[in-house]
């Protein structure tokens, strides 16, 4: 992942956690709502940065090469 991807991922996680804590989210459904709100904050920030710079934040760097010859973790 690029530096920007890591930062926006961290923003999404932080936003989600703080929203869940503020809303006192309990259970899956309430936490899903918090995660969507947190993800939207990071998405909106990413789109705004991309619009201002004309450069994409998301890269292909976050994909691992195919696992050749190894089946599962040991």
C-alpha positions in Angstrom: 0.0 0.0 0.0 1.1 3.5 -0.6 1.6 6.0 2.2 -1.7 7.8 1.3 -3.6 4.5 1.2 -2.4 3.7 4.7 -3.3 7.1 6.0 -6.8 7.0 4.6 -7.3 3.4 6.0 -6.2 4.7 9.4 -8.6 7.6 9.1 -11.5 5.2 8.3 -10.6 3.0 11.3 -10.2 5.9 13.7 -13.4 7.6 12.5 -15.3 4.3 12.8 -14.0 3.6 16.3 -14.8 7.1 17.6 -18.3 7.2 16.1 -19.0 3.7 17.6 -17.8 5.0 21.0 -19.8 8.2 20.8 -23.0 6.4 19.7 -22.3 3.6 22.3 -22.8 1.1 19.5 -23.7 -2.4 20.7 -24.0 -5.4 18.5 -23.4 -5.9 14.8 -26.1 -3.7 13.3 -25.1 -0.6 15.3 -21.5 -1.2 14.5 -22.3 -1.6 10.8 -23.8 1.9 10.9 -20.8 3.3 12.6 -18.4 1.7 10.1 -20.4 3.1 7.1 -20.2 6.6 8.6 -16.4 6.2 9.3 -15.8 4.8 5.9 -17.7 7.7 4.3 -15.5 10.2 6.1 -12.3 8.6 4.7 -13.9 8.2 1.2 -14.9 11.9 1.1 -11.4 13.0 2.2 -9.8 10.7 -0.4 -12.0 12.0 -3.2 -11.4 15.6 -2.2 -7.6 15.0 -2.3 -7.8 13.3 -5.7 -9.8 16.2 -7.0 -7.3 18.8 -5.8 -4.2 16.9 -6.9 -5.5 15.2 -10.0 -3.8 12.0 -8.8 -5.4 8.7 -7.7 -4.7 7.6 -4.1 -5.5 3.9 -4.6 -2.8 2.0 -6.3 -2.1 -1.6 -7.4 0.6 -1.8 -4.8 -1.7 -3.4 -2.2 -2.1 -6.6 -4.2 0.2 -9.5 -3.3 1.7 -11.5 -6.1 0.1 -14.9 -6.7 1.1 -17.6 -4.2 3.0 -20.1 -6.3 3.4 -23.6 -5.0 2.4 -23.0 -1.4 -1.0 -24.1 -0.2 -2.1 -22.5 3.0 -0.1 -21.3 6.0 1.7 -23.8 8.1 
